[in-house]
Amino acid sequence: MYDDLSIEVVAEGIETCAERDTLVSLGCDKLQGYLFAKPARGFPAVAWDENGSKACEGAREEFLAAPASGSER
């Protein structure tokens, strides 16, 4: 349906098989929601020191507060 425009349709919040089947039959390209996976804990924070090495886990706040610079982040 959207091939001429190179658009992918993403449907969010899919909770039942009936919703999935309907959206697939309508041509949705990508689906996400509780049917596939429940929300999980986020990725762990990773901080890098000025040499590009992984810093200790307790450095999360400092990493988030520091301005990004170059390829160190």
CHARMM-style PDB file with segment names, atoms N, HN, CA, C and O in Angstrom:
ATOM      1  N   MET     1       0.826  -1.190   0.000  1.00  0.00      PROA
ATOM      2  CA  MET     1       0.000   0.000   0.000  1.00  0.00      PROA
ATOM      3  C   MET     1       0.870   1.253   0.000  1.00  0.00      PROA
ATOM      4  O   MET     1       0.573   2.201  -0.727  1.00  0.00      PROA
ATOM      5  N   TYR     2       1.947   1.281   0.804  1.00  0.00      PROA
ATOM      6  HN  TYR     2       2.189   0.511   1.395  1.00  0.00      PROA
ATOM      7  CA  TYR     2       2.802   2.455   0.906  1.00  0.00      PROA
ATOM      8  C   TYR     2       4.144   2.236   0.215  1.00  0.00      PROA
ATOM      9  O   TYR     2       5.093   2.983   0.456  1.00  0.00      PROA
ATOM     10  N   ASP     3       4.231   1.239  -0.626  1.00  0.00      PROA
ATOM     11  HN  ASP     3       3.461   0.632  -0.821  1.00  0.00      PROA
ATOM     12  CA  ASP     3       5.498   0.902  -1.269  1.00  0.00      PROA
ATOM     13  C   ASP     3       6.043   2.038  -2.120  1.00  0.00      PROA
ATOM     14  O   ASP     3       7.256   2.248  -2.164  1.00  0.00      PROA
ATOM     15  N   ASP     4       5.172   2.770  -2.794  1.00  0.00      PROA
ATOM     16  HN  ASP     4       4.187   2.599  -2.759  1.00  0.00      PROA
ATOM     17  CA  ASP     4       5.629   3.865  -3.652  1.00  0.00      PROA
ATOM     18  C   ASP     4       6.313   4.965  -2.857  1.00  0.00      PROA
ATOM     19  O   ASP     4       7.162   5.673  -3.399  1.00  0.00      PROA
ATOM     20  N   LEU     5       5.965   5.125  -1.589  1.00  0.00      PROA
ATOM     21  HN  LEU     5       5.275   4.550  -1.150  1.00  0.00      PROA
ATOM     22  CA  LEU     5       6.522   6.177  -0.753  1.00  0.00      PROA
ATOM     23  C   LEU     5       7.640   5.678   0.159  1.00  0.00      PROA
ATOM     24  O   LEU     5       8.233   6.472   0.890  1.00  0.00      PROA
ATOM     25  N   SER     6       7.934   4.397   0.131  1.00  0.00      PROA
ATOM     26  HN  SER     6       7.452   3.752  -0.463  1.00  0.00      PROA
ATOM     27  CA  SER     6       8.948   3.787   1.001  1.00  0.00      PROA
ATOM     28  C   SER     6       8.651   4.036   2.476  1.00  0.00      PROA
ATOM     29  O   SER     6       9.551   4.353   3.253  1.00  0.00      PROA
ATOM     30  N   ILE     7       7.404   3.894   2.848  1.00  0.00      PROA
ATOM     31  HN  ILE     7       6.672   3.637   2.217  1.00  0.00      PROA
ATOM     32  CA  ILE     7       6.962   4.093   4.232  1.00  0.00      PROA
ATOM     33  C   ILE     7       6.709   2.730   4.872  1.00  0.00      PROA
ATOM     34  O   ILE     7       6.106   1.853   4.253  1.00  0.00      PROA
ATOM     35  N   GLU     8       7.167   2.552   6.107  1.00  0.00      PROA
ATOM     36  HN  GLU     8       7.656   3.265   6.611  1.00  0.00      PROA
ATOM     37  CA  GLU     8       6.841   1.360   6.876  1.00  0.00      PROA
ATOM     38  C   GLU     8       5.827   1.747   7.939  1.00  0.00      PROA
ATOM     39  O   GLU     8       6.004   2.746   8.635  1.00  0.00      PROA
ATOM     40  N   VAL     9       4.767   0.963   8.068  1.00  0.00      PROA
ATOM     41  HN  VAL     9       4.623   0.151   7.502  1.00  0.00      PROA
ATOM     42  CA  VAL     9       3.722   1.224   9.050  1.00  0.00      PROA
ATOM     43  C   VAL     9       4.041   0.429  10.310  1.00  0.00      PROA
ATOM     44  O   VAL     9       4.257  -0.781  10.252  1.00  0.00      PROA
ATOM     45  N   VAL    10       4.068   1.128  11.467  1.00  0.00      PROA
ATOM     46  HN  VAL    10       3.892   2.111  11.514  1.00  0.00      PROA
ATOM     47  CA  VAL    10       4.348   0.505  12.752  1.00  0.00      PROA
ATOM     48  C   VAL    10       3.101   0.626  13.624  1.00  0.00      PROA
ATOM     49  O   VAL    10       2.605   1.728  13.860  1.00  0.00      PROA
ATOM     50  N   ALA    11       2.602  -0.505  14.098  1.00  0.00      PROA
ATOM     51  HN  ALA    11       3.005  -1.400  13.906  1.00  0.00      PROA
ATOM     52  CA  ALA    11       1.450  -0.510  14.996  1.00  0.00      PROA
ATOM     53  C   ALA    11       1.937  -0.797  16.408  1.00  0.00      PROA
ATOM     54  O   ALA    11       2.692  -1.743  16.631  1.00  0.00      PROA
ATOM     55  N   GLU    12       1.505   0.018  17.353  1.00  0.00      PROA
ATOM     56  HN  GLU    12       0.891   0.786  17.171  1.00  0.00      PROA
ATOM     57  CA  GLU    12       1.918  -0.133  18.744  1.00  0.00      PROA
ATOM     58  C   GLU    12       0.734  -0.548  19.606  1.00  0.00      PROA
ATOM     59  O   GLU    12      -0.421  -0.313  19.251  1.00  0.00      PROA
ATOM     60  N   GLY    13       1.034  -1.163  20.734  1.00  0.00      PROA
ATOM     61  HN  GLY    13       1.973  -1.353  21.022  1.00  0.00      PROA
ATOM     62  CA  GLY    13       0.000  -1.503  21.706  1.00  0.00      PROA
ATOM     63  C   GLY    13      -0.792  -2.755  21.369  1.00  0.00      PROA
ATOM     64  O   GLY    13      -1.945  -2.876  21.782  1.00  0.00      PROA
ATOM     65  N   ILE    14      -0.209  -3.680  20.635  1.00  0.00      PROA
ATOM     66  HN  ILE    14       0.728  -3.581  20.300  1.00  0.00      PROA
ATOM     67  CA  ILE    14      -0.902  -4.914  20.260  1.00  0.00      PROA
ATOM     68  C   ILE    14      -0.970  -5.828  21.482  1.00  0.00      PROA
ATOM     69  O   ILE    14       0.058  -6.187  22.057  1.00  0.00      PROA
ATOM     70  N   GLU    15      -2.192  -6.202  21.875  1.00  0.00      PROA
ATOM     71  HN  GLU    15      -3.027  -5.910  21.409  1.00  0.00      PROA
ATOM     72  CA  GLU    15      -2.373  -7.024  23.073  1.00  0.00      PROA
ATOM     73  C   GLU    15      -3.030  -8.370  22.801  1.00  0.00      PROA
ATOM     74  O   GLU    15      -2.948  -9.269  23.637  1.00  0.00      PROA
ATOM     75  N   THR    16      -3.673  -8.528  21.662  1.00  0.00      PROA
ATOM     76  HN  THR    16      -3.740  -7.798  20.983  1.00  0.00      PROA
ATOM     77  CA  THR    16      -4.369  -9.790  21.391  1.00  0.00      PROA
ATOM     78  C   THR    16      -3.990 -10.338  20.016  1.00  0.00      PROA
ATOM     79  O   THR    16      -3.516  -9.606  19.147  1.00  0.00      PROA
ATOM     80  N   CYS    17      -4.209 -11.629  19.842  1.00  0.00      PROA
ATOM     81  HN  CYS    17      -4.594 -12.223  20.548  1.00  0.00      PROA
ATOM     82  CA  CYS    17      -3.942 -12.258  18.546  1.00  0.00      PROA
ATOM     83  C   CYS    17      -4.874 -11.698  17.472  1.00  0.00      PROA
ATOM     84  O   CYS    17      -4.479 -11.560  16.314  1.00  0.00      PROA
ATOM     85  N   ALA    18      -6.099 -11.379  17.853  1.00  0.00      PROA
ATOM     86  HN  ALA    18      -6.419 -11.492  18.793  1.00  0.00      PROA
ATOM     87  CA  ALA    18      -7.052 -10.812  16.894  1.00  0.00      PROA
ATOM     88  C   ALA    18      -6.561  -9.459  16.376  1.00  0.00      PROA
ATOM     89  O   ALA    18      -6.673  -9.174  15.183  1.00  0.00      PROA
ATOM     90  N   GLU    19      -6.019  -8.626  17.266  1.00  0.00      PROA
ATOM     91  HN  GLU    19      -5.928  -8.857  18.235  1.00  0.00      PROA
ATOM     92  CA  GLU    19      -5.454  -7.341  16.835  1.00  0.00      PROA
ATOM     93  C   GLU    19      -4.293  -7.566  15.874  1.00  0.00      PROA
ATOM     94  O   GLU    19      -4.194  -6.918  14.832  1.00  0.00      PROA
ATOM     95  N   ARG    20      -3.413  -8.502  16.247  1.00  0.00      PROA
ATOM     96  HN  ARG    20      -3.494  -9.029  17.094  1.00  0.00      PROA
ATOM     97  CA  ARG    20      -2.270  -8.824  15.386  1.00  0.00      PROA
ATOM     98  C   ARG    20      -2.728  -9.270  14.017  1.00  0.00      PROA
ATOM     99  O   ARG    20      -2.243  -8.761  13.006  1.00  0.00      PROA
ATOM    100  N   ASP    21      -3.659 -10.216  13.967  1.00  0.00      PROA
ATOM    101  HN  ASP    21      -4.052 -10.629  14.788  1.00  0.00      PROA
ATOM    102  CA  ASP    21      -4.121 -10.757  12.696  1.00  0.00      PROA
ATOM    103  C   ASP    21      -4.772  -9.683  11.829  1.00  0.00      PROA
ATOM    104  O   ASP    21      -4.568  -9.654  10.615  1.00  0.00      PROA
ATOM    105  N   THR    22      -5.544  -8.813  12.442  1.00  0.00      PROA
ATOM    106  HN  THR    22      -5.710  -8.836  13.428  1.00  0.00      PROA
ATOM    107  CA  THR    22      -6.203  -7.736  11.695  1.00  0.00      PROA
ATOM    108  C   THR    22      -5.176  -6.787  11.102  1.00  0.00      PROA
ATOM    109  O   THR    22      -5.264  -6.426   9.928  1.00  0.00      PROA
ATOM    110  N   LEU    23      -4.204  -6.383  11.906  1.00  0.00      PROA
ATOM    111  HN  LEU    23      -4.132  -6.676  12.860  1.00  0.00      PROA
ATOM    112  CA  LEU    23      -3.190  -5.440  11.429  1.00  0.00      PROA
ATOM    113  C   LEU    23      -2.312  -6.047  10.343  1.00  0.00      PROA
ATOM    114  O   LEU    23      -1.940  -5.364   9.388  1.00  0.00      PROA
ATOM    115  N   VAL    24      -1.979  -7.326  10.484  1.00  0.00      PROA
ATOM    116  HN  VAL    24      -2.280  -7.881  11.260  1.00  0.00      PROA
ATOM    117  CA  VAL    24      -1.200  -8.004   9.446  1.00  0.00      PROA
ATOM    118  C   VAL    24      -2.004  -8.055   8.151  1.00  0.00      PROA
ATOM    119  O   VAL    24      -1.455  -7.828   7.073  1.00  0.00      PROA
ATOM    120  N   SER    25      -3.299  -8.350   8.249  1.00  0.00      PROA
ATOM    121  HN  SER    25      -3.744  -8.534   9.126  1.00  0.00      PROA
ATOM    122  CA  SER    25      -4.132  -8.420   7.044  1.00  0.00      PROA
ATOM    123  C   SER    25      -4.303  -7.048   6.386  1.00  0.00      PROA
ATOM    124  O   SER    25      -4.555  -6.963   5.184  1.00  0.00      PROA
ATOM    125  N   LEU    26      -4.166  -5.980   7.170  1.00  0.00      PROA
ATOM    126  HN  LEU    26      -3.962  -6.050   8.146  1.00  0.00      PROA
ATOM    127  CA  LEU    26      -4.246  -4.621   6.628  1.00  0.00      PROA
ATOM    128  C   LEU    26      -2.920  -4.136   6.060  1.00  0.00      PROA
ATOM    129  O   LEU    26      -2.852  -3.061   5.465  1.00  0.00      PROA
ATOM    130  N   GLY    27      -1.866  -4.928   6.241  1.00  0.00      PROA
ATOM    131  HN  GLY    27      -1.921  -5.802   6.724  1.00  0.00      PROA
ATOM    132  CA  GLY    27      -0.584  -4.602   5.643  1.00  0.00      PROA
ATOM    133  C   GLY    27       0.417  -3.911   6.543  1.00  0.00      PROA
ATOM    134  O   GLY    27       1.392  -3.345   6.050  1.00  0.00      PROA
ATOM    135  N   CYS    28       0.204  -3.941   7.864  1.00  0.00      PROA
ATOM    136  HN  CYS    28      -0.588  -4.401   8.265  1.00  0.00      PROA
ATOM    137  CA  CYS    28       1.182  -3.349   8.785  1.00  0.00      PROA
ATOM    138  C   CYS    28       2.514  -4.064   8.641  1.00  0.00      PROA
ATOM    139  O   CYS    28       2.570  -5.290   8.555  1.00  0.00      PROA
ATOM    140  N   ASP    29       3.590  -3.275   8.615  1.00  0.00      PROA
ATOM    141  HN  ASP    29       3.544  -2.279   8.685  1.00  0.00      PROA
ATOM    142  CA  ASP    29       4.921  -3.844   8.445  1.00  0.00      PROA
ATOM    143  C   ASP    29       5.538  -4.313   9.751  1.00  0.00      PROA
ATOM    144  O   ASP    29       6.210  -5.344   9.788  1.00  0.00      PROA
ATOM    145  N   LYS    30       5.314  -3.561  10.823  1.00  0.00      PROA
ATOM    146  HN  LYS    30       4.769  -2.723  10.793  1.00  0.00      PROA
ATOM    147  CA  LYS    30       5.929  -3.875  12.113  1.00  0.00      PROA
ATOM    148  C   LYS    30       4.887  -3.730  13.216  1.00  0.00      PROA
ATOM    149  O   LYS    30       4.039  -2.838  13.178  1.00  0.00      PROA
ATOM    150  N   LEU    31       4.969  -4.636  14.210  1.00  0.00      PROA
ATOM    151  HN  LEU    31       5.658  -5.360  14.241  1.00  0.00      PROA
ATOM    152  CA  LEU    31       4.030  -4.639  15.322  1.00  0.00      PROA
ATOM    153  C   LEU    31       4.799  -4.700  16.630  1.00  0.00      PROA
ATOM    154  O   LEU    31       5.854  -5.329  16.710  1.00  0.00      PROA
ATOM    155  N   GLN    32       4.267  -4.044  17.655  1.00  0.00      PROA
ATOM    156  HN  GLN    32       3.410  -3.533  17.589  1.00  0.00      PROA
ATOM    157  CA  GLN    32       4.863  -4.174  18.978  1.00  0.00      PROA
ATOM    158  C   GLN    32       3.766  -4.027  20.020  1.00  0.00      PROA
ATOM    159  O   GLN    32       2.740  -3.393  19.776  1.00  0.00      PROA
ATOM    160  N   GLY    33       3.995  -4.621  21.178  1.00  0.00      PROA
ATOM    161  HN  GLY    33       4.829  -5.136  21.376  1.00  0.00      PROA
ATOM    162  CA  GLY    33       3.031  -4.528  22.260  1.00  0.00      PROA
ATOM    163  C   GLY    33       3.145  -5.689  23.226  1.00  0.00      PROA
ATOM    164  O   GLY    33       4.027  -6.539  23.100  1.00  0.00      PROA
ATOM    165  N   TYR    34       2.236  -5.715  24.198  1.00  0.00      PROA
ATOM    166  HN  TYR    34       1.520  -5.025  24.301  1.00  0.00      PROA
ATOM    167  CA  TYR    34       2.231  -6.737  25.243  1.00  0.00      PROA
ATOM    168  C   TYR    34       2.137  -8.150  24.683  1.00  0.00      PROA
ATOM    169  O   TYR    34       2.630  -9.088  25.310  1.00  0.00      PROA
ATOM    170  N   LEU    35       1.520  -8.326  23.529  1.00  0.00      PROA
ATOM    171  HN  LEU    35       1.119  -7.564  23.020  1.00  0.00      PROA
ATOM    172  CA  LEU    35       1.396  -9.664  22.952  1.00  0.00      PROA
ATOM    173  C   LEU    35       2.776 -10.271  22.702  1.00  0.00      PROA
ATOM    174  O   LEU    35       2.958 -11.482  22.828  1.00  0.00      PROA
ATOM    175  N   PHE    36       3.732  -9.439  22.352  1.00  0.00      PROA
ATOM    176  HN  PHE    36       3.584  -8.456  22.249  1.00  0.00      PROA
ATOM    177  CA  PHE    36       5.075  -9.911  22.009  1.00  0.00      PROA
ATOM    178  C   PHE    36       6.032  -9.885  23.197  1.00  0.00      PROA
ATOM    179  O   PHE    36       6.834 -10.804  23.367  1.00  0.00      PROA
ATOM    180  N   ALA    37       5.954  -8.843  24.016  1.00  0.00      PROA
ATOM    181  HN  ALA    37       5.302  -8.096  23.878  1.00  0.00      PROA
ATOM    182  CA  ALA    37       6.835  -8.744  25.182  1.00  0.00      PROA
ATOM    183  C   ALA    37       6.327  -7.656  26.120  1.00  0.00      PROA
ATOM    184  O   ALA    37       5.850  -6.610  25.681  1.00  0.00      PROA
ATOM    185  N   LYS    38       6.436  -7.917  27.398  1.00  0.00      PROA
ATOM    186  HN  LYS    38       6.823  -8.767  27.755  1.00  0.00      PROA
ATOM    187  CA  LYS    38       6.097  -6.917  28.412  1.00  0.00      PROA
ATOM    188  C   LYS    38       7.269  -5.946  28.557  1.00  0.00      PROA
ATOM    189  O   LYS    38       8.412  -6.310  28.283  1.00  0.00      PROA
ATOM    190  N   PRO    39       6.993  -4.719  28.982  1.00  0.00      PROA
ATOM    191  CA  PRO    39       8.098  -3.790  29.218  1.00  0.00      PROA
ATOM    192  C   PRO    39       9.074  -4.389  30.226  1.00  0.00      PROA
ATOM    193  O   PRO    39       8.670  -5.043  31.188  1.00  0.00      PROA
ATOM    194  N   ALA    40      10.328  -4.163  29.999  1.00  0.00      PROA
ATOM    195  HN  ALA    40      10.657  -3.632  29.218  1.00  0.00      PROA
ATOM    196  CA  ALA    40      11.359  -4.708  30.877  1.00  0.00      PROA
ATOM    197  C   ALA    40      12.224  -3.571  31.400  1.00  0.00      PROA
ATOM    198  O   ALA    40      12.147  -2.436  30.930  1.00  0.00      PROA
ATOM    199  N   ARG    41      13.030  -3.900  32.363  1.00  0.00      PROA
ATOM    200  HN  ARG    41      13.093  -4.823  32.744  1.00  0.00      PROA
ATOM    201  CA  ARG    41      13.968  -2.936  32.906  1.00  0.00      PROA
ATOM    202  C   ARG    41      14.862  -2.424  31.779  1.00  0.00      PROA
ATOM    203  O   ARG    41      15.246  -3.188  30.893  1.00  0.00      PROA
ATOM    204  N   GLY    42      15.186  -1.159  31.812  1.00  0.00      PROA
ATOM    205  HN  GLY    42      14.875  -0.539  32.531  1.00  0.00      PROA
ATOM    206  CA  GLY    42      15.981  -0.550  30.760  1.00  0.00      PROA
ATOM    207  C   GLY    42      17.401  -1.069  30.704  1.00  0.00      PROA
ATOM    208  O   GLY    42      17.833  -1.838  31.562  1.00  0.00      PROA
ATOM    209  N   PHE    43      18.114  -0.643  29.693  1.00  0.00      PROA
ATOM    210  HN  PHE    43      17.764  -0.018  28.996  1.00  0.00      PROA
ATOM    211  CA  PHE    43      19.510  -1.020  29.553  1.00  0.00      PROA
ATOM    212  C   PHE    43      20.320  -0.413  30.685  1.00  0.00      PROA
ATOM    213  O   PHE    43      20.012   0.690  31.138  1.00  0.00      PROA
ATOM    214  N   PRO    44      21.338  -1.102  31.147  1.00  0.00      PROA
ATOM    215  CA  PRO    44      22.183  -0.534  32.203  1.00  0.00      PROA
ATOM    216  C   PRO    44      22.975   0.650  31.654  1.00  0.00      PROA
ATOM    217  O   PRO    44      23.357   0.668  30.484  1.00  0.00      PROA
ATOM    218  N   ALA    45      23.212   1.623  32.504  1.00  0.00      PROA
ATOM    219  HN  ALA    45      22.902   1.608  33.454  1.00  0.00      PROA
ATOM    220  CA  ALA    45      24.004   2.777  32.096  1.00  0.00      PROA
ATOM    221  C   ALA    45      25.458   2.369  31.933  1.00  0.00      PROA
ATOM    222  O   ALA    45      25.985   1.578  32.715  1.00  0.00      PROA
ATOM    223  N   VAL    46      26.086   2.906  30.931  1.00  0.00      PROA
ATOM    224  HN  VAL    46      25.658   3.548  30.296  1.00  0.00      PROA
ATOM    225  CA  VAL    46      27.506   2.665  30.704  1.00  0.00      PROA
ATOM    226  C   VAL    46      28.185   4.018  30.617  1.00  0.00      PROA
ATOM    227  O   VAL    46      27.762   4.889  29.857  1.00  0.00      PROA
ATOM    228  N   ALA    47      29.228   4.187  31.392  1.00  0.00      PROA
ATOM    229  HN  ALA    47      29.571   3.479  32.010  1.00  0.00      PROA
ATOM    230  CA  ALA    47      29.983   5.441  31.371  1.00  0.00      PROA
ATOM    231  C   ALA    47      31.379   5.158  30.848  1.00  0.00      PROA
ATOM    232  O   ALA    47      31.924   4.075  31.058  1.00  0.00      PROA
ATOM    233  N   TRP    48      31.947   6.127  30.175  1.00  0.00      PROA
ATOM    234  HN  TRP    48      31.504   7.007  30.004  1.00  0.00      PROA
ATOM    235  CA  TRP    48      33.284   5.986  29.603  1.00  0.00      PROA
ATOM    236  C   TRP    48      34.150   7.095  30.160  1.00  0.00      PROA
ATOM    237  O   TRP    48      33.710   8.238  30.283  1.00  0.00      PROA
ATOM    238  N   ASP    49      35.397   6.750  30.501  1.00  0.00      PROA
ATOM    239  HN  ASP    49      35.755   5.822  30.401  1.00  0.00      PROA
ATOM    240  CA  ASP    49      36.306   7.781  30.995  1.00  0.00      PROA
ATOM    241  C   ASP    49      36.927   8.519  29.806  1.00  0.00      PROA
ATOM    242  O   ASP    49      36.625   8.207  28.654  1.00  0.00      PROA
ATOM    243  N   GLU    50      37.782   9.485  30.082  1.00  0.00      PROA
ATOM    244  HN  GLU    50      38.027   9.738  31.017  1.00  0.00      PROA
ATOM    245  CA  GLU    50      38.357  10.307  29.015  1.00  0.00      PROA
ATOM    246  C   GLU    50      39.239   9.530  28.042  1.00  0.00      PROA
ATOM    247  O   GLU    50      39.533  10.017  26.950  1.00  0.00      PROA
ATOM    248  N   ASN    51      39.664   8.324  28.429  1.00  0.00      PROA
ATOM    249  HN  ASN    51      39.426   7.929  29.316  1.00  0.00      PROA
ATOM    250  CA  ASN    51      40.477   7.489  27.548  1.00  0.00      PROA
ATOM    251  C   ASN    51      39.648   6.517  26.721  1.00  0.00      PROA
ATOM    252  O   ASN    51      40.197   5.724  25.956  1.00  0.00      PROA
ATOM    253  N   GLY    52      38.337   6.576  26.872  1.00  0.00      PROA
ATOM    254  HN  GLY    52      37.892   7.221  27.494  1.00  0.00      PROA
ATOM    255  CA  GLY    52      37.468   5.668  26.136  1.00  0.00      PROA
ATOM    256  C   GLY    52      37.304   4.318  26.792  1.00  0.00      PROA
ATOM    257  O   GLY    52      36.777   3.390  26.179  1.00  0.00      PROA
ATOM    258  N   SER    53      37.754   4.192  28.046  1.00  0.00      PROA
ATOM    259  HN  SER    53      38.182   4.946  28.544  1.00  0.00      PROA
ATOM    260  CA  SER    53      37.599   2.939  28.783  1.00  0.00      PROA
ATOM    261  C   SER    53      36.317   2.980  29.598  1.00  0.00      PROA
ATOM    262  O   SER    53      35.853   4.052  29.985  1.00  0.00      PROA
ATOM    263  N   LYS    54      35.755   1.826  29.854  1.00  0.00      PROA
ATOM    264  HN  LYS    54      36.132   0.955  29.539  1.00  0.00      PROA
ATOM    265  CA  LYS    54      34.543   1.753  30.649  1.00  0.00      PROA
ATOM    266  C   LYS    54      34.845   2.168  32.080  1.00  0.00      PROA
ATOM    267  O   LYS    54      35.757   1.634  32.710  1.00  0.00      PROA
ATOM    268  N   ALA    55      34.073   3.125  32.591  1.00  0.00      PROA
ATOM    269  HN  ALA    55      33.332   3.559  32.078  1.00  0.00      PROA
ATOM    270  CA  ALA    55      34.251   3.597  33.962  1.00  0.00      PROA
ATOM    271  C   ALA    55      33.430   2.731  34.914  1.00  0.00      PROA
ATOM    272  O   ALA    55      32.679   1.858  34.477  1.00  0.00      PROA
ATOM    273  N   CYS    56      33.575   2.974  36.203  1.00  0.00      PROA
ATOM    274  HN  CYS    56      34.184   3.684  36.557  1.00  0.00      PROA
ATOM    275  CA  CYS    56      32.840   2.181  37.192  1.00  0.00      PROA
ATOM    276  C   CYS    56      31.340   2.447  37.077  1.00  0.00      PROA
ATOM    277  O   CYS    56      30.918   3.482  36.562  1.00  0.00      PROA
ATOM    278  N   GLU    57      30.543   1.494  37.566  1.00  0.00      PROA
ATOM    279  HN  GLU    57      30.885   0.652  37.985  1.00  0.00      PROA
ATOM    280  CA  GLU    57      29.088   1.601  37.471  1.00  0.00      PROA
ATOM    281  C   GLU    57      28.538   2.804  38.204  1.00  0.00      PROA
ATOM    282  O   GLU    57      27.497   3.332  37.815  1.00  0.00      PROA
ATOM    283  N   GLY    58      29.210   3.254  39.258  1.00  0.00      PROA
ATOM    284  HN  GLY    58      30.057   2.824  39.574  1.00  0.00      PROA
ATOM    285  CA  GLY    58      28.726   4.388  40.033  1.00  0.00      PROA
ATOM    286  C   GLY    58      28.874   5.719  39.322  1.00  0.00      PROA
ATOM    287  O   GLY    58      28.481   6.753  39.863  1.00  0.00      PROA
ATOM    288  N   ALA    59      29.429   5.717  38.130  1.00  0.00      PROA
ATOM    289  HN  ALA    59      29.748   4.877  37.691  1.00  0.00      PROA
ATOM    290  CA  ALA    59      29.669   6.961  37.409  1.00  0.00      PROA
ATOM    291  C   ALA    59      28.476   7.393  36.562  1.00  0.00      PROA
ATOM    292  O   ALA    59      28.600   8.315  35.757  1.00  0.00      PROA
ATOM    293  N   ARG    60      27.346   6.756  36.725  1.00  0.00      PROA
ATOM    294  HN  ARG    60      27.245   6.007  37.379  1.00  0.00      PROA
ATOM    295  CA  ARG    60      26.192   7.045  35.875  1.00  0.00      PROA
ATOM    296  C   ARG    60      25.791   8.515  35.937  1.00  0.00      PROA
ATOM    297  O   ARG    60      25.610   9.134  34.888  1.00  0.00      PROA
ATOM    298  N   GLU    61      25.646   9.091  37.118  1.00  0.00      PROA
ATOM    299  HN  GLU    61      25.792   8.588  37.970  1.00  0.00      PROA
ATOM    300  CA  GLU    61      25.202  10.472  37.237  1.00  0.00      PROA
ATOM    301  C   GLU    61      26.202  11.433  36.592  1.00  0.00      PROA
ATOM    302  O   GLU    61      25.813  12.379  35.907  1.00  0.00      PROA
ATOM    303  N   GLU    62      27.487  11.182  36.817  1.00  0.00      PROA
ATOM    304  HN  GLU    62      27.803  10.413  37.374  1.00  0.00      PROA
ATOM    305  CA  GLU    62      28.503  12.039  36.227  1.00  0.00      PROA
ATOM    306  C   GLU    62      28.467  11.951  34.698  1.00  0.00      PROA
ATOM    307  O   GLU    62      28.622  12.955  34.003  1.00  0.00      PROA
ATOM    308  N   PHE    63      28.264  10.744  34.195  1.00  0.00      PROA
ATOM    309  HN  PHE    63      28.138   9.928  34.760  1.00  0.00      PROA
ATOM    310  CA  PHE    63      28.204  10.542  32.750  1.00  0.00      PROA
ATOM    311  C   PHE    63      27.022  11.290  32.156  1.00  0.00      PROA
ATOM    312  O   PHE    63      27.160  11.952  31.128  1.00  0.00      PROA
ATOM    313  N   LEU    64      25.859  11.190  32.795  1.00  0.00      PROA
ATOM    314  HN  LEU    64      25.747  10.652  33.630  1.00  0.00      PROA
ATOM    315  CA  LEU    64      24.670  11.844  32.264  1.00  0.00      PROA
ATOM    316  C   LEU    64      24.779  13.358  32.340  1.00  0.00      PROA
ATOM    317  O   LEU    64      24.231  14.061  31.491  1.00  0.00      PROA
ATOM    318  N   ALA    65      25.482  13.871  33.347  1.00  0.00      PROA
ATOM    319  HN  ALA    65      25.927  13.301  34.037  1.00  0.00      PROA
ATOM    320  CA  ALA    65      25.602  15.313  33.516  1.00  0.00      PROA
ATOM    321  C   ALA    65      26.689  15.921  32.630  1.00  0.00      PROA
ATOM    322  O   ALA    65      26.647  17.113  32.325  1.00  0.00      PROA
ATOM    323  N   ALA    66      27.652  15.110  32.221  1.00  0.00      PROA
ATOM    324  HN  ALA    66      27.686  14.142  32.469  1.00  0.00      PROA
ATOM    325  CA  ALA    66      28.777  15.615  31.432  1.00  0.00      PROA
ATOM    326  C   ALA    66      28.339  15.889  29.994  1.00  0.00      PROA
ATOM    327  O   ALA    66      27.556  15.124  29.430  1.00  0.00      PROA
ATOM    328  N   PRO    67      28.833  16.964  29.404  1.00  0.00      PROA
ATOM    329  CA  PRO    67      28.515  17.232  27.997  1.00  0.00      PROA
ATOM    330  C   PRO    67      29.173  16.202  27.110  1.00  0.00      PROA
ATOM    331  O   PRO    67      30.297  15.779  27.380  1.00  0.00      PROA
ATOM    332  N   ALA    68      28.498  15.795  26.066  1.00  0.00      PROA
ATOM    333  HN  ALA    68      27.585  16.139  25.847  1.00  0.00      PROA
ATOM    334  CA  ALA    68      29.056  14.832  25.122  1.00  0.00      PROA
ATOM    335  C   ALA    68      30.159  15.501  24.327  1.00  0.00      PROA
ATOM    336  O   ALA    68      30.046  16.666  23.945  1.00  0.00      PROA
ATOM    337  N   SER    69      31.229  14.756  24.080  1.00  0.00      PROA
ATOM    338  HN  SER    69      31.321  13.809  24.390  1.00  0.00      PROA
ATOM    339  CA  SER    69      32.320  15.317  23.286  1.00  0.00      PROA
ATOM    340  C   SER    69      32.940  14.248  22.427  1.00  0.00      PROA
ATOM    341  O   SER    69      33.379  13.214  22.928  1.00  0.00      PROA
ATOM    342  N   GLY    70      32.977  14.488  21.153  1.00  0.00      PROA
ATOM    343  HN  GLY    70      32.620  15.329  20.745  1.00  0.00      PROA
ATOM    344  CA  GLY    70      33.637  13.596  20.214  1.00  0.00      PROA
ATOM    345  C   GLY    70      33.148  12.174  20.257  1.00  0.00      PROA
ATOM    346  O   GLY    70      31.960  11.924  20.457  1.00  0.00      PROA
ATOM    347  N   SER    71      34.064  11.230  20.068  1.00  0.00      PROA
ATOM    348  HN  SER    71      35.030  11.433  19.906  1.00  0.00      PROA
ATOM    349  CA  SER    71      33.688   9.814  20.000  1.00  0.00      PROA
ATOM    350  C   SER    71      33.827   9.106  21.335  1.00  0.00      PROA
ATOM    351  O   SER    71      33.738   7.880  21.397  1.00  0.00      PROA
ATOM    352  N   GLU    72      34.045   9.863  22.409  1.00  0.00      PROA
ATOM    353  HN  GLU    72      34.118  10.859  22.359  1.00  0.00      PROA
ATOM    354  CA  GLU    72      34.201   9.234  23.725  1.00  0.00      PROA
ATOM    355  C   GLU    72      32.893   8.658  24.248  1.00  0.00      PROA
ATOM    356  O   GLU    72      32.919   7.818  25.148  1.00  0.00      PROA
ATOM    357  N   ARG    73      31.796   9.064  23.734  1.00  0.00      PROA
ATOM    358  HN  ARG    73      31.775   9.746  23.003  1.00  0.00      PROA
ATOM    359  CA  ARG    73      30.492   8.623  24.214  1.00  0.00      PROA
ATOM    360  C   ARG    73      29.838   7.725  23.189  1.00  0.00      PROA
ATOM    361  OT1 ARG    73      28.725   7.247  23.408  1.00  0.00      PROA
TER     362      ARG     73
END
